[in-house]
Amino acid sequence: MKHALLGLALATALGGCAVGTEAQRLQTAPAAPVLRVYDPGAPRPLPPMRANAEMVEDLLELGFFMESGREIPQFSRFEGPVKLVTRGEVTPLSQADLDRLLARLRNEAGIDIARAPRNEVAPGENVVTVEFVPRRVMRAVVPAAACFVVPNISSWDEFASNRRSPLIDWTRVSQRRAAIVFVPADTTPQEIRDCLHEEIAQALGPLNDLYRLTDTVFNDDNFQTTLTGFDMLILRVWNAPELRPGMTRDEVAARLPTLFNRLNPAGRRSAGPAAGPTPREWVQAIEQALSSENGLSERREGAMRALDLARAQGWSGSRLALSLMLTARLAPRERGDAGLMALLTAAEIYRQLPGGEVHVAHLDMHLAVQALATAQYEMVLDLTDRARPMAERTENAAFLASLAFIRAEALAQLGEGERAERLRLDSMAAARYGFGSDAAARARLDEIARLTGAAIRVAAR
């Protein structure tokens, strides 16, 4: 389940300059009916980079626990071809994104899945339904979820009638025959696409999300927005013929080393130290810090508690880095120096982690915003130039457009107005896709321009 958390890719950076409420508003801007002009090019997912022995443990934790911490007693999946059908109003843009995703699942994960009209699904056939539901309807029933997947039903009305029924309890499922993904119909094209990637992957594979993993969409920090090489490998292993629905955790664990070594020869090497369990208390603190539903003081309290817990656990990896980053993001202005040091420390940790280069790119955008607000325009150009390749590779249009808008403002302040305007215009396709409309994109431009206004006032004092 993708949680309705504050979008780190944008609000982390801009929120640090006192424009967080506007950033939050733009994250939920309704999508406009725009032509598909944002073209991410051929998929270039980051490859799986950890040792196979580590990924064995990752799959077991992803596959045999729910996000709530409840244990799943048996392995479950679809057996055989899967048909995917849609319900509700589907825009041409979302249809194209869905087709692109299904092609990737076939080509990269080896899953036999294809779209089909609802009237062409026969009784007993495996089916994943994607229903597009108004956000207000979803929030009224499941306030914390941006989108989610449930088993054994085929419509929103059926879900509403069975919310507390064991029928939709994933822990009781062995062989999957039907699952439905609920996606908000009235949000940005990028958020819809991100929901399709994570929730369809969970319908076909493991159901858990782990904050300790940096190279996957199965992580509620929302840095990775489209399925990665790690995700595709996990799905390929999950659907390998050596595994069967109903297997116990131990039975699956016994087969996984051979499976990973066969499917990922590059991962045949010694594993690093075990990450260890993640206390539920730390997860709750992180969710408190991330949630846009909370006030600033409550979010700050969550971040500080998460950092205290991370240090008490002796962590040195992604969970510490996320705690540091959130503490920096939410630090009061009078603690700006301490916040900057926490941010730089988080970046150093992420640089050592698989997939962490994506996180570093987001932190570079945060630093670029700070540099823009303090009139360090050449530094802005360096930081945005360094972050852009990851924004492109991860197909994060909102991130890409924000980097371009920040860079354009720096160019304008350096007297290169023509280059700045050309960059803004060239970035509007990504901005419309990421923010939902021309109006939302222009609001983001205005938001960034206000940062240099602040810089000019500071310089004049």
SULKAQUI-V485538 format. One record per residue. N is the residue number from 1. RES is the residue in one small letter. PHI is phi in degrees with one decimal (none if undefined). OMEGA is omega in whole degrees, -180 to 180 (NA if undefined). NEAR is the number of other ideal C-beta (glycine too) atoms within 10 Angstrom. Layout:
# SULKAQUI-V485538
N&RES&PHI&OMEGA&NEAR + N&RES&PHI&OMEGA&NEAR
This chain:
# SULKAQUI-V485538
1&m&none&175&23 + 2&k&-84.4&-177&21 + 3&h&-79.9&176&18 + 4&a&-82.2&-179&22 + 5&l&-101.6&177&20 + 6&l&-61.6&-176&23 + 7&g&-69.5&-175&24 + 8&l&-65.4&-174&22 + 9&a&-56.5&-175&24 + 10&l&-117.2&-174&25 + 11&a&-68.3&176&22 + 12&t&-57.2&-178&26 + 13&a&-77.8&-174&27 + 14&l&-71.3&179&23 + 15&g&-61.9&179&23 + 16&g&-67.7&179&23 + 17&c&-115.1&171&19 + 18&a&65.5&174&13 + 19&v&-125.1&-174&21 + 20&g&-62.8&-177&20 + 21&t&-65.6&176&12 + 22&e&-64.9&179&17 + 23&a&-62.9&179&23 + 24&q&-63.9&180&17 + 25&r&-61.8&-178&12 + 26&l&-69.1&179&26 + 27&q&-62.3&-179&25 + 28&t&-115.2&178&18 + 29&a&-61.7&-180&20 + 30&p&-65.7&-177&14 + 31&a&-75.4&175&23 + 32&a&-95.9&179&16 + 33&p&-75.0&-176&8 + 34&v&-109.6&175&18 + 35&l&-69.1&178&9 + 36&r&-79.2&179&16 + 37&v&-115.4&175&11 + 38&y&-80.0&-178&21 + 39&d&-120.3&-179&10 + 40&p&-75.6&-178&19 + 41&g&79.5&180&8 + 42&a&-65.5&179&5 + 43&p&-58.9&176&17 + 44&r&-132.8&-175&12 + 45&p&-63.0&174&19 + 46&l&-62.8&-177&20 + 47&p&-74.3&172&16 + 48&p&-65.1&-171&26 + 49&m&-123.7&-179&18 + 50&r&-90.3&178&21 + 51&a&-65.3&179&18 + 52&n&-57.2&-179&24 + 53&a&-62.0&176&18 + 54&e&-70.0&-178&22 + 55&m&-70.6&172&26 + 56&v&-58.0&-180&21 + 57&e&-65.8&178&15 + 58&d&-61.3&-178&22 + 59&l&-63.5&-180&22 + 60&l&-64.0&179&17 + 61&e&-73.9&176&18 + 62&l&-67.3&-170&21 + 63&g&-94.1&-174&22 + 64&f&-118.1&173&20 + 65&f&-141.1&170&19 + 66&m&-84.6&178&15 + 67&e&-60.8&179&16 + 68&s&-70.9&-175&10 + 69&g&100.2&178&12 + 70&r&-64.5&180&12 + 71&e&-80.1&173&9 + 72&i&-100.3&-170&18 + 73&p&-76.9&-176&13 + 74&q&-142.9&177&17 + 75&f&-73.1&179&20 + 76&s&-138.6&175&22 + 77&r&-170.8&170&23 + 78&f&-76.8&173&22 + 79&e&-115.0&179&12 + 80&g&95.2&-177&8 + 81&p&-59.6&-180&12 + 82&v&-122.6&173&26 + 83&k&-100.8&178&19 + 84&l&-116.4&178&23 + 85&v&-123.2&-180&18 + 86&t&-120.2&175&20 + 87&r&-133.8&180&16 + 88&g&83.9&-177&15 + 89&e&-82.9&-178&11 + 90&v&-112.1&179&16 + 91&t&-73.6&175&17 + 92&p&-56.3&179&11 + 93&l&-64.4&179&21 + 94&s&-68.2&177&22 + 95&q&-62.0&179&13 + 96&a&-64.9&178&13 + 97&d&-64.3&179&23 + 98&l&-65.5&179&21 + 99&d&-64.3&178&13 + 100&r&-63.4&179&17 + 101&l&-64.3&-179&20 + 102&l&-63.4&177&18 + 103&a&-62.7&178&13 + 104&r&-65.0&180&18 + 105&l&-62.6&178&26 + 106&r&-69.8&-172&13 + 107&n&-78.1&-174&11 + 108&e&-99.2&-179&17 + 109&a&-106.7&178&21 + 110&g&69.3&-178&13 + 111&i&-93.0&179&23 + 112&d&-84.2&-177&13 + 113&i&-138.5&-179&22 + 114&a&-152.8&178&14 + 115&r&-73.3&179&15 + 116&a&-153.3&171&17 + 117&p&-63.7&-177&9 + 118&r&-60.5&-177&12 + 119&n&-77.1&177&7 + 120&e&-107.2&176&10 + 121&v&-98.1&-178&17 + 122&a&-84.0&176&9 + 123&p&-55.9&179&4 + 124&g&91.5&178&7 + 125&e&-76.8&176&14 + 126&n&-71.4&-177&21 + 127&v&-144.0&168&20 + 128&v&-110.4&178&23 + 129&t&-101.7&172&24 + 130&v&-115.2&180&26 + 131&e&-111.9&179&21 + 132&f&-94.3&-171&22 + 133&v&-124.2&176&21 + 134&p&-55.8&-177&15 + 135&r&-56.1&-178&18 + 136&r&-61.7&179&9 + 137&v&-68.3&179&15 + 138&m&-63.4&-176&21 + 139&r&-64.6&-180&15 + 140&a&-65.2&-177&10 + 141&v&-102.1&-179&13 + 142&v&-130.5&-171&17 + 143&p&-61.0&-173&9 + 144&a&-86.8&-173&13 + 145&a&-103.2&170&18 + 146&a&-77.0&177&27 + 147&c&-166.1&-176&26 + 148&f&-162.8&-177&21 + 149&v&-131.4&178&25 + 150&v&-134.7&-178&22 + 151&p&-94.0&162&18 + 152&n&72.2&177&20 + 153&i&-134.5&-174&20 + 154&s&-137.2&179&18 + 155&s&-158.4&178&15 + 156&w&-64.5&-180&20 + 157&d&-60.0&179&10 + 158&e&-66.1&176&17 + 159&f&-63.7&-179&22 + 160&a&-60.5&180&12 + 161&s&-80.8&-174&12 + 162&n&-124.7&-174&15 + 163&r&-56.4&-178&11 + 164&r&-109.9&-178&8 + 165&s&-91.8&174&12 + 166&p&-62.8&179&9 + 167&l&-57.2&-176&16 + 168&i&-107.0&177&18 + 169&d&-88.4&-179&15 + 170&w&-59.1&-177&17 + 171&t&-69.1&179&16 + 172&r&-98.0&-175&14 + 173&v&-89.7&173&19 + 174&s&-112.3&175&13 + 175&q&-92.4&179&14 + 176&r&-78.7&177&20 + 177&r&-124.0&179&15 + 178&a&-149.2&173&18 + 179&a&-147.6&179&26 + 180&i&-130.5&177&25 + 181&v&-104.8&177&23 + 182&f&-104.9&-176&28 + 183&v&-127.8&177&29 + 184&p&-65.8&-177&24 + 185&a&-81.7&-170&20 + 186&d&-115.8&175&18 + 187&t&-131.6&-176&22 + 188&t&-71.3&176&26 + 189&p&-55.1&-178&25 + 190&q&-68.3&179&29 + 191&e&-65.2&176&24 + 192&i&-60.1&180&25 + 193&r&-59.8&-179&23 + 194&d&-60.9&177&26 + 195&c&-63.4&179&25 + 196&l&-59.0&-178&22 + 197&h&-62.2&-174&25 + 198&e&-70.9&-172&28 + 199&e&-74.6&176&26 + 200&i&-67.6&176&25 + 201&a&-60.6&179&26 + 202&q&-72.2&175&24 + 203&a&-61.5&-177&24 + 204&l&-99.4&-173&23 + 205&g&-148.3&-177&25 + 206&p&-71.8&-171&27 + 207&l&-108.2&-173&22 + 208&n&-90.0&170&22 + 209&d&-125.0&-176&22 + 210&l&-128.5&179&21 + 211&y&-64.1&-176&19 + 212&r&-74.9&-179&17 + 213&l&-94.0&-176&26 + 214&t&-101.1&-172&29 + 215&d&-115.4&-173&28 + 216&t&-152.9&170&25 + 217&v&-78.1&177&23 + 218&f&-78.6&-177&26 + 219&n&-159.2&-174&20 + 220&d&-80.6&174&20 + 221&d&-77.9&172&21 + 222&n&66.7&175&21 + 223&f&-72.9&177&27 + 224&q&-86.1&-174&26 + 225&t&-110.3&176&22 + 226&t&-127.2&-174&23 + 227&l&-58.8&-177&25 + 228&t&-96.0&176&26 + 229&g&-62.7&175&20 + 230&f&-60.1&-179&26 + 231&d&-60.6&-180&27 + 232&m&-67.1&176&23 + 233&l&-66.3&178&21 + 234&i&-58.5&180&25 + 235&l&-66.7&178&22 + 236&r&-64.7&178&19 + 237&v&-65.3&-178&26 + 238&w&-56.7&-176&22 + 239&n&-103.1&179&20 + 240&a&-70.9&-177&17 + 241&p&-66.7&179&6 + 242&e&-68.7&180&13 + 243&l&-102.6&-179&17 + 244&r&-141.0&175&14 + 245&p&-55.7&179&14 + 246&g&93.8&178&11 + 247&m&-61.9&174&18 + 248&t&-79.4&178&12 + 249&r&-59.6&-179&16 + 250&d&-64.7&179&8 + 251&e&-65.9&177&13 + 252&v&-66.5&-178&22 + 253&a&-58.6&-179&15 + 254&a&-67.9&-177&12 + 255&r&-94.3&-172&16 + 256&l&-65.4&-179&21 + 257&p&-57.0&179&14 + 258&t&-65.1&-180&12 + 259&l&-62.9&-179&20 + 260&f&-62.9&-180&25 + 261&n&-64.5&178&14 + 262&r&-73.2&-174&13 + 263&l&-87.8&-178&15 + 264&n&-139.2&-178&20 + 265&p&-57.7&-179&9 + 266&a&-65.9&-178&10 + 267&g&-91.7&-179&20 + 268&r&-80.0&178&13 + 269&r&-155.7&-177&11 + 270&s&-66.5&179&7 + 271&a&-81.1&173&14 + 272&g&-78.4&180&11 + 273&p&-62.3&180&8 + 274&a&-64.2&-178&9 + 275&a&-70.6&-178&17 + 276&g&82.1&-177&12 + 277&p&-68.9&177&11 + 278&t&-107.4&-180&19 + 279&p&-60.2&180&15 + 280&r&-59.3&-179&10 + 281&e&-61.6&179&11 + 282&w&-68.2&178&23 + 283&v&-58.6&-180&20 + 284&q&-64.6&178&14 + 285&a&-65.5&178&23 + 286&i&-64.1&180&26 + 287&e&-63.8&176&17 + 288&q&-63.8&-180&19 + 289&a&-70.5&-176&27 + 290&l&-84.7&-168&27 + 291&s&-71.1&177&16 + 292&s&-72.4&178&18 + 293&e&-76.7&-177&14 + 294&n&-91.3&174&16 + 295&g&-75.4&-177&8 + 296&l&-59.9&-178&12 + 297&s&-65.6&179&10 + 298&e&-68.7&179&13 + 299&r&-66.7&179&22 + 300&r&-62.1&178&19 + 301&e&-62.0&178&16 + 302&g&-63.1&-180&23 + 303&a&-63.7&-180&26 + 304&m&-66.2&179&17 + 305&r&-66.7&178&19 + 306&a&-62.2&179&28 + 307&l&-65.6&178&24 + 308&d&-61.7&180&14 + 309&l&-67.0&179&21 + 310&a&-61.8&179&25 + 311&r&-68.3&179&13 + 312&a&-64.9&178&10 + 313&q&-77.5&-177&15 + 314&g&75.8&-179&8 + 315&w&-70.0&177&20 + 316&s&-133.3&-175&13 + 317&g&-108.8&-170&19 + 318&s&-64.7&-179&28 + 319&r&-68.8&174&25 + 320&l&-67.6&-179&20 + 321&a&-60.9&180&28 + 322&l&-65.0&179&30 + 323&s&-63.4&178&28 + 324&l&-63.7&-178&26 + 325&m&-62.5&180&28 + 326&l&-68.7&176&28 + 327&t&-61.8&178&25 + 328&a&-66.0&-178&26 + 329&r&-59.1&-174&26 + 330&l&-102.8&-177&22 + 331&a&-64.8&175&20 + 332&p&-64.8&-174&11 + 333&r&-58.1&-178&8 + 334&e&-69.9&177&8 + 335&r&-111.1&-176&13 + 336&g&-61.2&-179&13 + 337&d&-65.5&178&9 + 338&a&-64.8&178&13 + 339&g&-63.7&179&21 + 340&l&-63.6&179&16 + 341&m&-64.1&178&12 + 342&a&-63.6&179&22 + 343&l&-64.2&-179&22 + 344&l&-66.7&177&13 + 345&t&-65.7&177&15 + 346&a&-59.9&-180&26 + 347&a&-62.5&179&22 + 348&e&-64.3&178&13 + 349&i&-66.4&-178&22 + 350&y&-61.5&-180&25 + 351&r&-62.0&-178&13 + 352&q&-93.4&-171&12 + 353&l&-110.2&175&20 + 354&p&-59.5&-178&21 + 355&g&79.5&-176&25 + 356&g&-68.3&178&23 + 357&e&-62.7&176&18 + 358&v&-67.9&179&25 + 359&h&-64.3&179&26 + 360&v&-61.0&179&20 + 361&a&-61.7&177&26 + 362&h&-65.3&178&27 + 363&l&-67.7&175&26 + 364&d&-62.2&177&22 + 365&m&-64.6&176&25 + 366&h&-58.0&180&25 + 367&l&-65.4&178&23 + 368&a&-63.9&177&27 + 369&v&-62.8&179&24 + 370&q&-62.7&179&21 + 371&a&-65.7&178&22 + 372&l&-62.9&-178&27 + 373&a&-70.4&179&20 + 374&t&-115.4&173&16 + 375&a&63.4&176&17 + 376&q&-97.1&-167&17 + 377&y&-71.5&177&21 + 378&e&-64.8&177&10 + 379&m&-65.4&176&16 + 380&v&-58.1&-179&29 + 381&l&-63.9&179&17 + 382&d&-64.4&-176&16 + 383&l&-68.7&-179&26 + 384&t&-69.8&177&26 + 385&d&-65.1&-180&13 + 386&r&-72.6&-175&16 + 387&a&-84.1&-172&28 + 388&r&-57.7&-178&18 + 389&p&-57.1&179&11 + 390&m&-71.8&176&23 + 391&a&-62.5&179&25 + 392&e&-68.6&-174&17 + 393&r&-66.7&-180&18 + 394&t&-87.5&175&25 + 395&e&58.5&-179&25 + 396&n&-97.8&-173&28 + 397&a&-65.4&179&25 + 398&a&-63.4&177&28 + 399&f&-63.8&-179&29 + 400&l&-62.4&180&25 + 401&a&-66.1&179&28 + 402&s&-62.3&176&33 + 403&l&-58.7&-179&29 + 404&a&-64.8&-180&24 + 405&f&-66.0&177&23 + 406&i&-63.6&180&26 + 407&r&-63.4&180&26 + 408&a&-62.0&179&26 + 409&e&-65.3&177&24 + 410&a&-64.9&178&26 + 411&l&-61.6&179&21 + 412&a&-61.5&180&19 + 413&q&-68.8&177&17 + 414&l&-89.4&176&14 + 415&g&87.8&-179&10 + 416&e&-106.8&-174&15 + 417&g&-62.4&-179&12 + 418&e&-65.7&177&10 + 419&r&-62.6&-179&14 + 420&a&-62.6&-178&20 + 421&e&-67.5&178&13 + 422&r&-63.5&179&13 + 423&l&-65.0&178&17 + 424&r&-60.7&-179&21 + 425&l&-64.1&-180&11 + 426&d&-66.0&-176&12 + 427&s&-95.6&-175&23 + 428&m&-67.7&178&20 + 429&a&-62.8&177&19 + 430&a&-64.6&-179&27 + 431&a&-65.5&178&25 + 432&r&-62.9&179&27 + 433&y&-67.1&-176&27 + 434&g&-76.2&-175&28 + 435&f&-104.7&171&28 + 436&g&106.9&-178&26 + 437&s&-166.8&174&19 + 438&d&-61.5&-178&13 + 439&a&-63.0&179&14 + 440&a&-66.9&178&23 + 441&a&-64.8&179&26 + 442&r&-65.6&177&14 + 443&a&-62.6&177&17 + 444&r&-65.9&176&25 + 445&l&-59.5&180&20 + 446&d&-63.5&180&12 + 447&e&-59.8&-180&18 + 448&i&-70.2&179&23 + 449&a&-62.1&179&14 + 450&r&-64.7&179&16 + 451&l&-64.6&180&23 + 452&t&-74.6&173&19 + 453&g&-60.6&177&10 + 454&a&-63.7&-179&16 + 455&a&-63.7&-179&19 + 456&i&-65.1&180&10 + 457&r&-66.5&178&9 + 458&v&-63.2&-177&11 + 459&a&-65.8&-177&9 + 460&a&-78.0&-178&6 + 461&r&-73.9&NA&4
